[in-house]
């Protein structure tokens, strides 16, 4: 009897340890971000980008070392071995005789070479590799299938005797600052200043690649007044007109970085939308208002169980309507009556029903000052007003 019980227990243990092959069941051992609907990414490389590859056998002549790449997903081993490539960017040639292996359980790629050259820089490229569900690598990690080369996973490194700045770039240049940018200015000859987060090819920082257009559609000629590897300044040839919004456009595909030799060409192009390289990089667009008059702002307070709206300018009372100014509590909209005082800068909202809980207030961007400027309802006002996000919301604090 004891023998029968022991055999039964062993059988139950074996069955319990077997992997469930039912494809409809969830495998709780999978890492986050796996499956056909998820694009795989590289989560770590050793050495890290622009870091030194360390010789793991110093007693043997030459540099012996292994590159390790960790993935977010279970990868298709065949596509990895077919498409993993290392280039010597110092010499401009591919490295041969690489020993490439992949551990599917660890989701790690190993690339070993027993004769890395000293005082050289290298670029690892994983182009066209896929996970085991057939989804391509998302090299620029923007969550989109951009295709090769834009979604190639890249990592650079160097060997003893070289330096990090010898490595090619793996990310494109981006804007660091634009002045003026979505703000109000009162200077009719304001300079347009653009700075970048990388060294740029100054031959591409020319007026042909930057434009200034008024809201009437008139193009304003720009003259380059100064340029460095990280910035450029333009001045308009004609004066700007007050009351006009001006659009600034940067032609992204023609504005390029000055990167180390053998950096991939597509990496040189300005990343205008800050989501990695792509085949059709959109132009960078911004705007500013030229005017001496700023847009009105508003603040709200609870005064004796009513709401007080204080504007920083005299307001157009025709726009201070129950459609444009509203109050709410935890049960919903609170109807009320409004009284305008203080030379049209204050509005008191008196409730027409009992209220419950905290108050919330809304002021539409459609309200205008006596000068005709629409409301600037942003937390940090930019002086323009009437923008899509300029509706003002206030929530009573506890």
WOZI-V638241 format. One record per run of one state. SS is the DSSP state (a for helix, b for strand, c for the rest). FROM is the first residue (numbers start at 1). TO is the last residue. Records with the same first field share a line. If there is no record, write none. Layout:
SS=FROM-TO + FROM-TO
//
This chain:
c=1-1 + 18-41 + 47-50 + 53-62 + 72-74 + 76-76 + 89-92 + 95-98 + 104-107 + 117-120 + 127-129 + 132-135 + 137-152 + 159-163 + 167-174 + 180-183 + 186-190 + 197-199 + 201-201 + 205-206 + 215-218 + 221-221 + 228-230 + 237-243 + 251-251 + 255-255 + 258-264 + 270-283 + 291-297 + 303-306 + 312-314 + 316-316 + 320-324 + 330-331 + 334-335 + 342-345 + 352-359 + 364-367 + 370-373 + 375-391 + 396-398
a=2-17 + 77-83 + 164-166 + 202-204 + 207-209 + 252-254 + 265-268 + 317-319
b=42-46 + 51-52 + 63-71 + 75-75 + 84-88 + 93-94 + 99-103 + 108-116 + 121-126 + 130-131 + 136-136 + 153-158 + 175-179 + 184-185 + 191-196 + 200-200 + 210-214 + 219-220 + 222-227 + 231-236 + 244-250 + 256-257 + 269-269 + 284-290 + 298-302 + 307-311 + 315-315 + 325-329 + 332-333 + 336-341 + 346-351 + 360-363 + 368-369 + 374-374 + 392-395
//
